[in-house]
Amino acid sequence: MKTKEQPFTHAGRTLWFTKGTPDEVKRILCELCGTEKRVRLFLGEPSTGDVWPEEYDVLGSIGSSMGPVKVPLLIHNARSRGGGAILTHCVVGIDRAPGQPRYRHPWFKLGIWMVQRREDKRVPWAVLRNETTQAQFETQQQARRYQLFMLGERWTK
């Protein structure tokens, strides 16, 4: 089944969104488009609200593509000339600042993130999500920073 894009106009800006994108996500992305205000996107499963453990391409400002069909893009920083199209129907959360949600899916779930020391391993610190190792670190501080980044409480790793 192919998803079709649909136009949405808010605050004088028209963007095209993937079918199934919540109106609240459309409204917020239209509002933020072109403002250069940084956001943190949480992408995930739209039917359950489960957040995917994505650490790349989740921070930036909202811009739009060029041409007659403008889609929202995530622009990495002010020096960037473009960015990737956002899977708008998979947006389950938007933060305007660390720990300050602007939008949450009704069943938004980050999962359980833990830092764990592993005595028998070459790399002693691990960050687990729902009891599955997501990343490994040399120091506890590195692991804790990563955990906070993945929880949206910190915007740098």
Backbone as a chain_set.jsonl record, in Angstrom:
{"seq": "MKTKEQPFTHAGRTLWFTKGTPDEVKRILCELCGTEKRVRLFLGEPSTGDVWPEEYDVLGSIGSSMGPVKVPLLIHNARSRGGGAILTHCVVGIDRAPGQPRYRHPWFKLGIWMVQRREDKRVPWAVLRNETTQAQFETQQQARRYQLFMLGERWTK", "coords": {"N": [[0.838, -1.172, 0.0], [0.682, 2.102, -0.957], [1.542, 5.145, 0.531], [0.026, 8.28, 0.324], [0.903, 11.685, -0.131], [-0.335, 14.608, 1.535], [-1.572, 17.966, 1.389], [-1.187, 20.6, 3.84], [-2.14, 23.503, 5.463], [-0.994, 26.045, 7.54], [-0.558, 28.89, 9.564], [0.015, 30.487, 7.346], [1.683, 28.93, 5.786], [2.178, 26.271, 3.548], [2.621, 22.885, 3.647], [3.469, 19.558, 2.627], [2.374, 16.42, 3.757], [2.874, 13.037, 4.846], [0.313, 10.637, 4.476], [-1.689, 9.95, 7.295], [-0.344, 11.41, 9.157], [-0.597, 13.019, 12.252], [-2.789, 15.821, 12.878], [-1.907, 17.664, 14.801], [0.884, 17.344, 14.752], [1.366, 18.197, 12.14], [0.562, 20.895, 12.371], [2.411, 21.924, 14.273], [4.896, 21.479, 12.953], [4.547, 23.1, 10.704], [4.374, 25.608, 11.978], [6.967, 25.806, 13.05], [8.578, 25.732, 10.837], [11.138, 27.179, 9.016], [11.881, 28.913, 11.061], [14.251, 28.466, 12.359], [14.41, 27.509, 14.928], [15.539, 25.131, 17.209], [14.717, 21.657, 17.441], [13.842, 18.506, 18.922], [13.168, 15.476, 17.565], [11.157, 12.632, 18.057], [10.934, 9.613, 16.655], [8.825, 6.863, 15.782], [6.728, 3.947, 16.211], [3.663, 4.469, 14.842], [1.218, 3.215, 15.487], [1.436, 2.237, 18.066], [2.875, 4.015, 19.636], [5.414, 3.52, 20.496], [8.748, 4.52, 20.843], [11.381, 4.648, 18.526], [14.787, 3.649, 18.949], [16.49, 5.911, 17.985], [19.408, 7.75, 17.347], [20.605, 9.435, 15.593], [20.02, 12.081, 13.243], [17.867, 13.374, 14.555], [17.851, 15.805, 15.771], [17.568, 19.296, 15.159], [16.574, 22.069, 13.041], [13.42, 22.972, 11.581], [12.829, 22.912, 8.181], [11.94, 23.403, 4.713], [11.444, 21.585, 1.656], [12.257, 22.462, -1.76], [10.425, 23.7, -4.618], [7.186, 22.858, -6.097], [5.829, 21.07, -4.403], [6.193, 21.135, -1.21], [7.916, 19.591, 1.33], [8.373, 18.839, 4.838], [11.614, 19.259, 6.231], [14.397, 18.111, 8.187], [16.779, 20.146, 9.346], [20.13, 20.096, 10.002], [21.954, 22.088, 11.219], [22.533, 25.689, 11.457], [24.402, 26.213, 9.475], [23.938, 24.327, 7.58], [22.845, 23.314, 4.316], [20.677, 21.919, 3.559], [18.52, 19.122, 4.252], [17.263, 15.974, 5.513], [14.14, 14.502, 4.507], [11.36, 14.384, 6.696], [9.923, 11.614, 8.305], [6.943, 12.038, 8.626], [4.549, 10.798, 9.448], [5.466, 9.065, 11.307], [6.262, 10.49, 13.502], [6.319, 10.636, 16.887], [6.847, 12.215, 18.984], [7.758, 15.57, 19.862], [10.135, 17.817, 20.948], [10.837, 21.068, 22.22], [12.859, 21.998, 23.753], [15.405, 20.509, 25.851], [13.775, 17.991, 27.614], [11.348, 19.307, 27.495], [8.428, 18.807, 26.303], [6.639, 19.355, 23.271], [4.888, 18.053, 21.705], [3.287, 14.944, 22.141], [2.642, 11.612, 21.318], [-0.437, 9.922, 21.97], [0.083, 7.449, 23.262], [2.762, 7.519, 23.901], [5.888, 6.043, 24.361], [9.002, 5.681, 25.698], [10.452, 3.53, 26.523], [12.433, 1.519, 28.805], [15.337, 2.776, 29.997], [18.579, 2.026, 31.012], [21.687, 2.346, 32.787], [24.404, 0.215, 33.022], [26.893, -1.545, 34.782], [29.409, -3.694, 33.617], [31.235, -6.179, 34.613], [32.744, -8.269, 33.472], [33.417, -7.591, 30.878], [35.232, -6.123, 28.099], [34.652, -3.461, 27.43], [33.44, -1.561, 29.883], [30.943, -0.281, 30.557], [27.485, -0.22, 29.85], [24.585, 0.797, 28.027], [21.294, 0.065, 28.328], [18.212, -0.649, 26.698], [15.076, -1.514, 27.478], [16.146, -3.898, 28.506], [17.927, -4.67, 26.517], [21.085, -4.341, 25.057], [22.095, -1.21, 23.895], [24.221, 0.519, 23.502], [27.77, 0.84, 24.212], [30.253, 1.896, 26.586], [33.307, 3.486, 27.704], [33.381, 4.896, 30.1], [31.374, 5.621, 33.005], [30.215, 8.129, 33.024], [30.063, 8.81, 30.274], [28.218, 6.88, 29.453], [25.978, 7.614, 30.971], [25.43, 10.174, 29.927], [24.713, 9.502, 27.301], [22.419, 7.968, 27.838], [20.71, 9.969, 28.923], [20.536, 11.608, 26.667], [19.154, 9.927, 24.884], [16.761, 9.751, 26.225], [15.813, 12.256, 25.862], [16.417, 14.25, 27.615], [18.72, 15.584, 27.43], [20.569, 17.301, 24.959], [22.95, 16.814, 23.767], [25.403, 14.301, 23.253]], "CA": [[0.0, 0.0, 0.0], [1.465, 3.317, -1.061], [0.962, 6.27, 1.26], [0.03, 9.492, -0.47], [1.112, 12.907, 0.627], [-1.474, 15.506, 1.547], [-1.171, 19.309, 1.798], [-1.732, 21.151, 5.079], [-1.774, 24.914, 5.569], [-1.108, 26.642, 8.877], [0.271, 30.091, 9.732], [0.414, 30.982, 6.037], [2.65, 28.026, 5.145], [1.619, 24.994, 3.1], [3.567, 21.772, 3.53], [2.846, 18.276, 2.292], [2.642, 15.427, 4.78], [2.494, 11.659, 4.571], [-1.005, 10.254, 4.985], [-1.613, 9.383, 8.631], [0.321, 12.342, 10.064], [-1.569, 13.717, 13.102], [-2.933, 17.253, 12.621], [-1.081, 18.41, 15.75], [2.257, 17.296, 14.219], [1.358, 19.088, 10.974], [0.476, 22.273, 12.844], [3.677, 22.289, 14.918], [5.956, 21.541, 11.95], [4.304, 24.315, 9.911], [4.74, 26.744, 12.833], [8.419, 25.851, 13.251], [9.275, 25.755, 9.547], [11.804, 28.422, 8.665], [12.18, 29.755, 12.221], [15.575, 28.077, 12.843], [14.339, 27.034, 16.318], [15.93, 23.717, 17.255], [13.769, 20.707, 18.007], [14.232, 17.093, 19.008], [12.082, 14.626, 17.095], [11.124, 11.229, 18.433], [10.227, 8.821, 15.649], [8.46, 5.571, 16.324], [5.62, 3.195, 15.642], [2.458, 5.274, 15.055], [0.082, 2.459, 16.021], [1.635, 1.911, 19.481], [3.555, 5.099, 20.352], [6.766, 3.096, 20.898], [9.808, 5.325, 20.24], [12.534, 3.919, 18.002], [16.01, 4.153, 19.595], [17.276, 6.649, 16.99], [20.276, 8.769, 17.913], [21.051, 10.315, 14.517], [18.967, 12.767, 12.485], [16.719, 13.654, 15.417], [17.996, 17.184, 16.254], [17.767, 20.31, 14.139], [15.455, 22.977, 12.846], [12.508, 22.518, 10.528], [12.838, 23.665, 6.933], [11.104, 22.734, 3.715], [12.061, 21.342, 0.366], [11.933, 23.477, -2.758], [9.534, 23.227, -5.658], [5.75, 23.044, -5.851], [5.387, 20.21, -3.298], [7.169, 21.359, -0.14], [7.809, 18.658, 2.452], [9.227, 19.275, 5.946], [12.963, 18.698, 6.323], [15.131, 18.363, 9.42], [18.035, 20.804, 8.99], [21.044, 19.805, 11.111], [22.334, 23.319, 11.918], [22.376, 26.914, 10.667], [25.322, 26.183, 8.336], [23.509, 23.288, 6.637], [22.143, 23.787, 3.128], [19.495, 21.094, 3.345], [18.396, 18.053, 5.225], [16.445, 14.852, 5.103], [12.693, 14.588, 4.699], [10.915, 13.799, 7.958], [8.85, 10.613, 8.225], [5.992, 12.758, 9.479], [3.545, 9.904, 10.033], [6.131, 8.313, 12.373], [6.628, 11.385, 14.601], [5.544, 10.34, 18.099], [7.17, 13.233, 19.972], [8.538, 16.747, 19.463], [10.559, 18.647, 22.076], [11.386, 22.37, 21.857], [14.067, 22.128, 24.572], [15.564, 19.245, 26.579], [12.785, 17.69, 28.638], [10.166, 20.158, 27.347], [7.667, 18.317, 25.15], [5.67, 20.186, 22.557], [3.881, 17.087, 21.245], [3.47, 13.539, 22.492], [1.645, 10.639, 20.875], [-1.227, 9.528, 23.153], [0.672, 6.283, 23.937], [4.205, 7.731, 23.814], [6.674, 5.179, 25.254], [10.44, 5.685, 25.431], [11.07, 2.289, 26.972], [13.197, 1.627, 30.047], [16.752, 2.969, 29.704], [19.4, 1.841, 32.212], [23.142, 2.25, 32.678], [24.788, -0.99, 33.758], [28.318, -1.901, 34.799], [29.627, -5.083, 33.213], [32.571, -6.509, 35.134], [33.464, -9.262, 32.671], [33.545, -7.14, 29.495], [36.329, -5.211, 27.766], [34.071, -2.125, 27.572], [32.762, -1.849, 31.148], [29.635, 0.326, 30.782], [26.509, -0.427, 28.785], [23.267, 1.413, 28.156], [20.296, -0.899, 27.88], [16.824, -0.23, 26.499], [14.221, -2.697, 27.655], [17.056, -5.009, 28.782], [18.747, -4.975, 25.351], [22.194, -3.4, 24.951], [22.02, -0.258, 22.787], [25.535, 1.125, 23.298], [28.762, 0.512, 25.239], [31.114, 3.044, 26.841], [34.464, 3.316, 28.574], [33.15, 5.49, 31.419], [29.988, 5.74, 33.455], [29.739, 9.454, 32.618], [29.682, 8.718, 28.864], [26.999, 6.084, 29.385], [24.875, 8.409, 31.531], [25.113, 11.222, 28.948], [23.988, 8.854, 26.204], [21.092, 7.623, 28.356], [19.932, 11.205, 29.011], [20.264, 12.031, 25.294], [18.112, 9.065, 24.313], [15.516, 10.071, 26.931], [15.423, 13.606, 25.484], [16.711, 15.174, 28.707], [19.982, 16.227, 27.078], [20.613, 17.389, 23.503], [24.274, 16.412, 23.272], [25.814, 13.018, 23.825]], "C": [[0.889, 1.243, 0.0], [0.767, 4.44, -0.298], [1.077, 7.508, 0.392], [0.247, 10.684, 0.43], [-0.107, 13.804, 0.484], [-1.023, 16.883, 1.999], [-1.862, 19.735, 3.095], [-1.243, 22.585, 5.176], [-2.015, 25.395, 6.985], [-0.132, 27.811, 8.943], [0.821, 30.587, 8.398], [1.411, 30.119, 5.292], [1.961, 26.722, 4.78], [2.743, 23.99, 2.944], [2.776, 20.516, 3.191], [3.311, 17.231, 3.304], [2.195, 14.048, 4.336], [1.129, 11.381, 5.192], [-0.84, 9.578, 6.346], [-0.892, 10.276, 9.628], [-0.73, 13.045, 10.914], [-1.602, 15.221, 12.808], [-2.077, 18.09, 13.553], [0.375, 18.445, 15.291], [2.353, 18.233, 13.019], [1.398, 20.542, 11.412], [1.81, 22.742, 13.426], [4.802, 22.414, 13.892], [5.786, 22.757, 11.042], [4.716, 25.559, 10.691], [6.251, 26.922, 12.922], [9.208, 26.003, 11.958], [9.844, 27.142, 9.262], [12.172, 29.314, 9.838], [13.591, 29.535, 12.766], [15.58, 27.724, 14.334], [14.631, 25.54, 16.313], [14.863, 22.878, 17.939], [14.434, 19.338, 18.109], [13.012, 16.3, 18.581], [12.25, 13.222, 17.664], [10.302, 10.519, 17.373], [9.914, 7.462, 16.239], [7.301, 4.945, 15.586], [4.313, 3.952, 15.905], [1.28, 4.51, 15.665], [0.199, 2.171, 17.516], [2.229, 3.05, 20.301], [4.939, 4.738, 20.833], [7.818, 3.895, 20.126], [10.911, 4.402, 19.74], [13.794, 4.48, 18.672], [16.955, 4.825, 18.592], [18.128, 7.7, 17.685], [20.784, 9.745, 16.865], [19.841, 10.893, 13.793], [17.697, 12.955, 13.303], [16.748, 15.08, 15.962], [18.205, 18.137, 15.088], [16.607, 21.27, 14.096], [14.62, 22.453, 11.684], [12.594, 23.472, 9.345], [11.911, 22.967, 5.957], [11.882, 22.555, 2.426], [11.649, 22.457, -0.6], [10.982, 22.871, -3.78], [8.074, 23.36, -5.263], [5.209, 22.209, -4.69], [6.453, 20.291, -2.206], [6.902, 20.384, 1.01], [8.717, 19.142, 3.578], [10.548, 18.51, 5.974], [13.521, 18.985, 7.709], [16.508, 18.876, 9.028], [18.974, 20.711, 10.186], [21.451, 21.051, 11.895], [22.245, 24.501, 10.96], [23.296, 26.935, 9.443], [24.905, 25.167, 7.273], [22.709, 23.898, 5.491], [20.876, 22.995, 2.859], [19.455, 20.011, 4.399], [17.499, 16.965, 4.691], [14.965, 15.099, 5.36], [12.319, 13.842, 5.98], [9.822, 12.781, 7.689], [7.719, 11.11, 9.131], [4.948, 11.854, 10.124], [4.127, 9.06, 11.169], [6.593, 9.207, 13.525], [5.711, 11.079, 15.778], [5.862, 11.33, 19.216], [7.99, 14.353, 19.368], [8.848, 17.53, 20.735], [11.125, 19.955, 21.545], [12.659, 22.674, 22.639], [14.2, 20.818, 25.337], [14.525, 19.078, 27.689], [11.526, 18.533, 28.569], [9.368, 19.732, 26.121], [6.711, 19.353, 24.58], [4.541, 19.305, 22.037], [4.269, 15.706, 21.748], [2.311, 12.729, 21.927], [0.849, 10.216, 22.11], [-0.638, 8.353, 23.931], [2.192, 6.333, 23.895], [4.941, 6.879, 24.85], [8.14, 5.18, 24.826], [11.084, 4.33, 25.705], [11.839, 2.548, 28.252], [14.684, 1.644, 29.698], [17.548, 2.88, 30.998], [20.879, 1.848, 31.85], [23.563, 1.086, 33.559], [26.295, -1.221, 33.658], [28.436, -3.38, 34.476], [31.063, -5.454, 33.546], [33.386, -7.375, 34.175], [33.726, -8.828, 31.23], [34.709, -6.169, 29.324], [35.876, -3.75, 27.866], [33.111, -2.212, 28.754], [31.359, -1.283, 31.342], [28.73, 0.131, 29.577], [25.247, 0.361, 29.094], [22.28, 0.439, 27.532], [18.938, -0.223, 27.708], [15.987, -1.489, 26.541], [15.062, -3.974, 27.731], [17.894, -5.468, 27.588], [19.833, -3.909, 25.227], [22.051, -2.549, 23.698], [23.387, 0.329, 22.466], [26.442, 0.743, 24.463], [29.753, 1.667, 25.351], [32.245, 2.691, 27.79], [34.197, 3.836, 29.985], [31.651, 5.548, 31.734], [29.397, 7.086, 33.005], [29.301, 9.455, 31.152], [28.352, 7.971, 28.716], [25.79, 6.88, 29.876], [24.464, 9.526, 30.579], [24.309, 10.648, 27.778], [22.56, 8.513, 26.641], [20.196, 8.869, 28.39], [19.596, 11.753, 27.62], [19.117, 11.218, 24.707], [16.748, 9.298, 24.98], [15.005, 11.472, 26.593], [15.695, 14.634, 26.563], [18.014, 15.937, 28.469], [20.052, 16.231, 25.55], [22.008, 17.181, 22.921], [24.616, 15.093, 23.947], [27.052, 13.255, 24.635]], "O": [[1.746, 1.401, 0.869], [-0.434, 4.661, -0.454], [2.122, 7.753, -0.21], [-0.165, 10.698, 1.59], [-0.812, 13.777, -0.524], [-0.184, 16.989, 2.893], [-2.968, 19.292, 3.403], [-0.055, 22.851, 4.99], [-3.085, 25.189, 7.558], [0.986, 27.725, 8.436], [1.958, 31.054, 8.326], [1.937, 30.539, 4.261], [1.248, 26.136, 5.594], [3.698, 24.217, 2.201], [1.573, 20.432, 3.439], [4.488, 17.171, 3.658], [1.258, 13.907, 3.55], [0.833, 11.836, 6.296], [0.04, 8.736, 6.526], [-0.826, 9.952, 10.814], [-1.67, 13.617, 10.363], [-0.568, 15.823, 12.522], [-1.565, 19.13, 13.14], [1.036, 19.475, 15.428], [3.321, 18.983, 12.896], [2.179, 21.332, 10.883], [2.281, 23.832, 13.104], [5.585, 23.361, 13.955], [6.774, 23.379, 10.65], [5.337, 26.464, 10.133], [6.757, 28.044, 12.877], [10.384, 26.366, 11.988], [9.125, 28.141, 9.267], [12.733, 30.39, 9.625], [14.075, 30.344, 13.558], [16.649, 27.648, 14.941], [14.059, 24.781, 15.531], [14.202, 23.319, 18.879], [15.447, 19.064, 17.466], [11.94, 16.437, 19.17], [13.362, 12.698, 17.738], [9.112, 10.792, 17.213], [10.647, 6.964, 17.093], [6.942, 5.358, 14.483], [3.891, 4.069, 17.056], [0.424, 5.122, 16.303], [-0.805, 1.893, 18.172], [2.105, 3.06, 21.526], [5.589, 5.54, 21.503], [7.784, 3.942, 18.897], [11.328, 3.483, 20.445], [13.857, 5.681, 18.936], [18.078, 4.366, 18.38], [17.629, 8.458, 18.517], [21.342, 10.785, 17.215], [18.778, 10.274, 13.738], [16.591, 12.727, 12.814], [15.767, 15.526, 16.558], [18.929, 17.825, 14.142], [15.762, 21.29, 14.991], [15.063, 21.603, 10.911], [12.449, 24.685, 9.496], [11.181, 22.048, 6.33], [12.842, 23.273, 2.147], [10.796, 23.286, -0.281], [10.768, 21.659, -3.795], [7.761, 23.915, -4.21], [4.229, 22.601, -4.057], [7.477, 19.61, -2.266], [5.813, 20.357, 1.583], [9.729, 19.791, 3.312], [10.595, 17.297, 5.771], [13.164, 19.984, 8.334], [17.311, 18.143, 8.45], [18.646, 21.197, 11.269], [21.31, 21.074, 13.118], [21.918, 24.33, 9.785], [22.99, 27.616, 8.465], [25.468, 25.155, 6.178], [21.987, 24.877, 5.676], [20.08, 23.379, 2.001], [20.266, 19.995, 5.326], [17.032, 17.027, 3.553], [14.586, 15.803, 6.296], [12.896, 12.802, 6.298], [8.894, 13.052, 6.927], [7.57, 10.65, 10.263], [4.508, 12.124, 11.241], [3.384, 8.416, 11.909], [7.256, 8.721, 14.442], [4.494, 11.237, 15.691], [5.23, 11.299, 20.272], [8.812, 14.129, 18.48], [7.948, 17.866, 21.505], [11.819, 19.96, 20.528], [13.451, 23.522, 22.227], [13.222, 20.083, 25.468], [14.413, 19.916, 28.584], [10.708, 18.487, 29.488], [9.6, 20.236, 25.022], [6.071, 20.114, 25.306], [3.394, 19.739, 21.937], [5.448, 15.351, 21.774], [1.149, 13.117, 22.044], [1.413, 10.158, 23.203], [-0.837, 8.263, 25.142], [2.842, 5.288, 23.856], [4.671, 6.966, 26.048], [8.476, 4.735, 23.729], [12.15, 4.027, 25.169], [11.888, 3.682, 28.731], [15.225, 0.669, 29.176], [17.239, 3.569, 31.97], [21.275, 1.421, 30.766], [23.132, 0.981, 34.707], [26.886, -1.104, 32.585], [27.679, -4.208, 34.982], [31.993, -5.077, 32.833], [34.603, -7.216, 34.086], [34.214, -9.63, 30.434], [35.118, -5.489, 30.265], [36.631, -2.898, 28.335], [32.073, -2.865, 28.653], [30.637, -1.759, 32.218], [29.152, 0.295, 28.432], [24.886, 0.566, 30.253], [22.412, 0.044, 26.374], [18.569, 0.662, 28.479], [16.169, -2.408, 25.741], [14.739, -4.988, 27.112], [18.506, -6.535, 27.637], [19.543, -2.714, 25.283], [21.907, -3.066, 22.591], [23.689, 0.607, 21.306], [25.978, 0.377, 25.542], [30.061, 2.334, 24.363], [32.16, 1.741, 28.568], [34.718, 3.29, 30.957], [30.801, 5.527, 30.844], [28.221, 7.166, 32.651], [28.27, 10.041, 30.822], [27.478, 8.381, 27.952], [24.716, 6.829, 29.277], [23.273, 9.801, 30.435], [23.337, 11.255, 27.329], [21.607, 8.745, 25.898], [19.054, 8.824, 27.935], [18.512, 12.296, 27.41], [18.207, 11.779, 24.097], [15.707, 9.067, 24.365], [13.898, 11.841, 26.986], [15.253, 15.777, 26.449], [18.359, 16.836, 29.235], [19.637, 15.262, 24.913], [22.217, 17.352, 21.72], [24.176, 14.811, 25.061], [27.595, 12.319, 25.222]]}, "num_chains": 1, "name": "protein.A"}
